[in-house]
Amino acid sequence: MIRAAAHDGTTSSTHVGGSIVRGGAWQSTSRILGQAFTLTVSIVAARQLGAAGMGRLVFITYVYTTLSVLLSAGVPVAVNRFTAELIGRGHDEAIGALYRWARRVGAAAAALGAGILVSVYLAGGEPGKAWLAASVACSAAVLQTIPYAVLLGAQQWRSASLVGLASAAIGTGAKLLLLAAGHGIPALVTVDACIALANMAGASLLARRVIPPGRPPALPRDLARRVGTYAAASSAAVILGLVVLQRSEIIFLQRFADDVEVAIYSIPFSAVVMLNIFPATLGIAAASAFATLFGAGAYDRMRSGFGRAVRLTLLVALPLTAAAITLGPDALLLAYGEAYSGTGRVLVVLLLAFPVFSLMAISTSVVQGFGRQRAPLISLGAATVVALALDLALIPPFGSLGAAIANAVSQAVAAGLLVVYAGRLVGGLEWERRSLARLIVVSVGASLVTLIPVLALGTLTGLVVGGTVFVASFLALGVALQVVPARDASWLDEVLRDRFGPRAGRLVRAFSAPVEGATARP
């Protein structure tokens, strides 16, 4: 049985902060390695299949992954959120009933997904074997979300991460071997189906360790009503999020352009998704922590935790954006070849919205922690209207570039509205504007310095030297201008000391800036 860390109301900010950092670290590591595996396969497949073949693979993958998200809808979100709340209240005996209910819903959704994609195959979808494999991948992807939601709600970051990493590593090796042997799209989608099945089995076994032994009691009526209502409202948010967050532009590109434009857009989109790994996983980790704090009634800690998470997210997102704008276009050209030369400008456009978008996950986690659902619906609804209008206006004349503009604007709208609402919900968001301004100056300055070797040297040499110059200049300018507020440096120092020893926070303290009313740790 899980011990509730917070249901007695005594959870310290360091304990919660450490949980968020550990969860973010495990989830980030898992997603970074997973994206690295995906990137490796993407580069090899892009050169092996050509731009048109790569676009077709992207389209099939988009269809079955989007369908799995649509059919899973808000059920995993509700399971994650209420697993954490039950732990916070000390009622973890009800988790088994919650899990059993969610599995029944997931099984029906998985069957529906498989049936839809088999229908595409019967209707003549090409390549046929790929659509059959996609039906298996979709149904397994739906089913795996339930045990993963229990693990994340219980803050079992390590277990959840290791399952996905093991299957992704094996699947990547299999894909590379199949591509080397001359196999194409059906073989790659078949491997995806096998990975999803392995994840489903592994996560299910681990989730059973979280659930108290014995036959679970019936789900209490009041809890069933709350979970059902939350899942239904979250489903609406998920559906709207598919338009704003899940490359809905691919549908319009497929209609108004061709497979080549799909590939030109999808490659930089995936690169930006990789950059968003840390902010997104921090949000996933924080969602369980905030829900646990809500269950314990620790609202003041939710406020301080949200402000700190926003500041630390920007501390990562702003320099990442600056570095990616400077180095990213040449990196994509080097990796994918001249056939994908249009990816650079698409990447730059998408990156312009990244700093704001990086705050969306942590803002959503606060809203979920409070059990509020209207704000995500309103923000995603507004962003959906913007996205669809811009898709129709910009994609027919401008193709992938128009898709990038539509996506960047709509994501900025959704994230901006959620940040404002979450700040009001917790009673105010402390930005530390002076430190933020210094961080912007340091990021832009490091980017400008990096442009010198990038423009003067060849692609490969320029990237290697430019990357080194960016890191060195950012560190030097960051220390000189002290871009980290003292309160955040002190908090990070304490968390890192507990985790890695007394010297771990030395680098953080070097970036610490004095803040009125806060003093750095000695």
N, C-alpha and C positions, 0 to 999 in steps of 0.2 A: 504494500500500500504506500502511496506517495505521502510524504510528510509535507504539509502546507507550510511554506516558508513565511507566509505573511498573514495567516488568518487570525493571529493573535494581535495584529496591529502594531508589532514592534519591529517590523522590517526596517533595517537601516538603509540610508541612501547608498552606502558603499556596497551592501549586499545586493540591492536591486541593480545598482550600476554594474557590479561585477557580473551579475546574471546577464544583463544586456550585452556587455562586452564579450563575455564568453559565447553567448548565443550568436552575436554578430560575427565573431571570429570564426566559429564553426560553420555557420551558414555561408559566410563570405568565402572561406576556404573551399567549401564544397562547390559553390557556384563558380568561383574563379577557375578551379580545376575542370569543372564541367564545361565551362565556356571555352577553356583552352582545348579540351578534347574536341568540342564542336568546331572551333576555329580551324584546328588541324584538318579535320575531315572536310570542312568547307573549302579550304584552299586547294586540297587535292582534288575534290570533286569538281570544283569550278574549272580547273585546268583539264580534267579528264572528260567532263561532260560538255564543256563549252558553255557560253552564256545562255543559249536557249535551253539546253538541258538542265543547267543549274536553276534557271527560272522555273521550269516545270517541277523540279524537285522541291523548290521552295514553296510553290503553290500547293502541292499535295500535302506537304508537312504542315503548312499553315491551315489547311482545311481540317485535318484531323486533330491537330492540337487545339485549334479554336473551338471545334465541336466538343472536345472533351471538357474544355473550360466552361462552355455554355451549358452543358448537361450537368456538370458538377455544381455549377452555379454557386449559391451562397451556403450550401450545406457544409463544406469544409471550413469556411470562415466561421460559421456558427459553432461547429464542433471545437475548433481551436479556441475561440473566445470563451465558451462556457466550460470547457475543460479547465482552463486557467482560473475562471471565477470559482468553480467548485472547489478547486484546490485552495484558493485564497480563503474561502469560507469554511474549509475543513470538512466538506461534504464529498470527498472523493469517492465514496461508495457508489454514487450515482453515475460515475463516468462509464461504467459498464453498460448501463441502460441507454445512455446517450450514444455510445458506440454501436450498439446493436440496432438502434433506430436508424442511425445514419447509414449503416451497411445495407439495410433493406432498401432505402431510398437510392443508394448508389448502384445497387444491382439492377434496379429497373432502368436507371439512366444509362448504364453501360450497355444493356441489351438494346435500347433505342439507338444509341450511337452506332453500334455494330450494324444494326439493320439499315440505317441511313446510308452508310458507306458501302455496304453490299449492294444496295440499290444503285449507287453510282456505278459500280462495276457492271451490274446487269444492264445498265443503260448505255454501256459502251465507253465508260471513262478510260482514258489511256494514261499510262500503261496499266492494263487490267490487273495484273498480279500485284502491282503497287497499291491499288485501291483495296484489294482484299486484305493485304497486310495492314493497311491503314485502319481497317475495321477492327482488327485485333488490338492494334496499338491504342486506338481511341478508347475501347472498352476497358482495357487494363489501366490506362491513364486515369479514367474516371474512378475506378475502384481503389487505386493506390492513394487517392487524396484523403480518404477517411482515416486510415491508420497514421498517415503522416500528420494529419491535423491533431490527432490525440498526442503524438510524440511532441509536436511543437507546443501545444497547449500546456503540456507537462514540463516544458523546457528541457526536454531530452535531446539537446542539440547534437551531441556527439553521435548518438545512435542513428538519428535521422540522416545525418550527413554521410556517415560511413556506408550506409546501404546504397545511396545514390552514386557515391564515388566509385565503389567497387564495380557496379554494373556498367557505369559510364566508361571506365577504363577498359574493361573487357570488350564492350561494344565498339569502342573506338578502334581497338586493334583489329576486330573482325571487319569493320568497314574499310580500313586501309588495305587489308589483305584482299578483300573482294574487289576494291577498285583497281588494285595492282593486277588482279587476274582478269580484268576487263568487264566485270559485272557492272550493272547500271542501277537505275532508280529502284526497281522492285527489290533488289537485294538490300539496298540501304534502308528502305522502309521496313523490310522484314526484320532487320537487326533492331530497329527502333521498337518494333513490337515485342521482341524478346527482352529488351531492356525494361520496358514497361511491366512485363509479366514478372521479371525478377524483382523489380522494385516493389511491386504489389505484395509478393510473397514475403520478402524480407521485412518490409514495414509492418505487415500483419503480425508476424511472429514477435517483433519487438514491442508492438502496441499491447500485446497480451501481457507483457511483463509490467506494464503501467497500470493495467486495470486490476482492481482487487480480485482475489480468487473467489471461486464459487459462482453460482448462478446469480446474475445481477437482478436487483428488484425492478419492478416496473417503473418506467419513467414517470415521476410525479406529474400530475396534471398541470400544475402551475409552471413547472419547468418545461414541460413539453410545449405549452402554449408560448412561453417566452422564446424557446429555441426555434419553434416553427415560424413565429413572427419575425425573428431576427434573420433566419435563413431566407425567408421570402423577400424581405427588404434588401438583404445583401445580394440576392439573386438579381434584383433589378439593377443594383450597382455594378455587378459583374457583367451583365449584358451591355450596359452603357460603356463599361470599361473596355469591352472588346472593340468598340469603335475607336476609342481614344488611345488605348494602350497596346493593342495587339495587331498592329499593322493592317488595319482594315483597308488601307490604301491599296493593298495588293489586289483586292477585288476590283477596284476601279482601274488599276493598271492593266489587269488581265482583260478588262472590257474595252478600254480606250487606247491601250498601247499593245505590248506583246511580252513574251517571256523574257526577252533581254532586258527590258525596262524593269521588270519584276526583280531580276537579279541585281541590277544597278542600284535599286532602292534597298533591297533586303540586306545586302552586305554591310553598308554603313549603319543601317538600323541595328543590326546585330552587334556591331562594334560599340554603339552607344549603350545598348543593353548590358554589355560586358562592363562598361564604365560604371553603370548604375548598380553593380552588384553590392558594393559596400552599403550605400544608402538603403537599398531595398532590403537587404538581409538585416540591417540594423532595425529597420521597421518591423520585420517579421519577429525578431527577438523581442523588441519593445512591446509589441502587441500583447504578448502573454504577460509580460511584466506589468504593463499598465492595467490589464484586466485583473491581475492578482491584487494590485494596489487598490483598485476600485472595490474589489470584494472585501478588502480590509479597511476601507474607508480612509485611506491615506491620500487625501486629495492634494495636500500641500506638496507631497513628494512627486505627484504627477506633474504639477506645475514646474517645479525645478528640474525634473528629469526631461520634460519636453524642451524647455529652453536650452538645456545643455546639449541635448541630442541635435537640435537644429544647428547650434553653433559648431559642433564637432563635424556634422555632416557637411556644412559649407567649408570647413577647414580642409576636407578631402575633395569636395566637388569642384571648388574654384580652381585650384592648381591642376586638377585632372582635365578640366575643360580647356584651360590655357595650353597645356601640353598637347592635348589631342588636336586642337585647332592648328597648332604649329607643325606637329609631326605626323598627324593622322593621314592626310591625303597621300603623302609619299609612301607611308607604310602600306596602305592598301594597294597602291600601284605596284609596289615591289612584290607584295605577296600574291596578288591575283593576276597581274599582267596587264598589258596594254588593252586587252579586250574589255577591261573594266575601268577604263580611265575616267569615266563619268562619276565614279563613286566619291571622288574627293570633294566636289562642291556640295553633293548631297550630305556628306558627313559634316561639313562646316555648318550648314543650315540647321541640321538636327542638334548640333552641339550648342547652338545659341540659347536653346531653351533648357539645357541640361541642369544648370545650377538651381533653377526654380523647381524643375521636375524632380530633382534628387530629394527634395523635402516632402514629396507627396507621401511616401511610404510611412515616414515617422508621424506625419500629421494624421494619416488614416489610422495608425495604431492608437493614437490618443482618442480619436472619435470612437473607435471600436471599444476601447477600454471603458468609456462612459456608456456604452450601449446605445449610442446615438446613430441614427441611420439616415435621417433626412438630408443632412448636409452633404454626404457623399453623393446621394442621388441628385441633388440640385447642382453640385459642381460638375459631376459627370454628364448630367443632362445638358447643361450649358455648353460644355466642351464638345459633346456629341453634335449639337446643332452647328457649332463652329466648324467641326471637322468635316461633316457631310457637305456643308455649303462650300468650304474651300476645296474639298475633293472634286466636287462637280465643276467648280470654276477654274481650278488650276491644273488638274491632271490632264484633261484633253489637250490643252495647248503646250504644256511644259513637261509632261511625263513624270519621271522620277523626281525632278527638282520641284515640281508643283506638289507632289506627294510629300516631300520633305517639309516644305513650308506649311502645308496643312497640318501635318503631324506635330511640328514644333509649336505652332500657335495654339492648337487645341490642348496639348499637354500642359503648356504654360498656364492656360486658363484654368484647367482642372486643378492643378497643383496650387496655384495662387489662391483660389477660393478656399481650398481646404486648409491651407496654412493659416489664413486669416480666421477661419471659424475655429480651428483647434486652439489658436491663441486665445480667443475670447472664452472658449470653454474652460480652459484652465485658469483663467483670471489674468491673462496678460503674458506676452512673450518678450523676454529680455534679449534684444538682439546684440547688445554690446557694439554699438554702431562704429565707434572709433576703431576697435580691433577689426571689425569687418571691413572698414575702409582701408586699413593697412593691409589686410589680406588681399584685397582686390589689387592694390598697387603692387604688391609683391608678385602676385600671379601674372599680371600683365607685364611687369618689368622683366620677369624671367622669360616670358614668351618672346618679348622683343629681342632680348639678348640671344635667344636660341635661333631666331630667324637668320642670324649672320652665317653660322655654319651650314644651315639647311639650304640657303640660297647659293652659297659660295661653293659647296662641295657636291659631289654626285649623290644619287639617291641613297645608296647603302651607307656610304661614309658619312653623309650629312645626317642621317638618322642616328647613327652610333654616336657621333660627336655631339649632335644636337641634344640627344637625350641626356648625355653626361653634363653638358653645359646647363640644361634646364634644372636638373637636380641640384647641381652645385650652386647655381645662382639663386634658386629658390631658398635653399638652406641658408645661404649667406644673408640674403635680404630678409628672410624671416626672422633670423636671430637679431639682425640689426634693428628691425622695426618692431620686433616682439609682437607677433600676430595672435598669440593665444592669451585670452584673458586670464588673470591670476586665479580666479575661482575655478576655471576649467582645468588649468594646469595643476592646481592643488588636488582636485578630484581625480584626475588621471594619474597623478603621482601616487595617490593612495591606492587606487585600484591596481595599478601596475606593481606597486610594492607587494601587495597581498598575493599577487599572482606570480610574479617573476623575481622578487627580491628587491632590496633597498636601492640598487643602482639603476633599476629599470626606468625610473622617471626622470633621469638626469637630462636626457635630450628634450623631453617635454618642458622642463623648467627653463631650459635655455631659450625657448620661444615665448616665455611668459611675459605678459605685459601688465603693468600695474593698473588696477581698476579701483576706483573710489569705493571704499567700503569693503574691499576684499584684500587679503594679504596672502602671498604665496607661502607655501610650506617652506621651512628652513631646510 
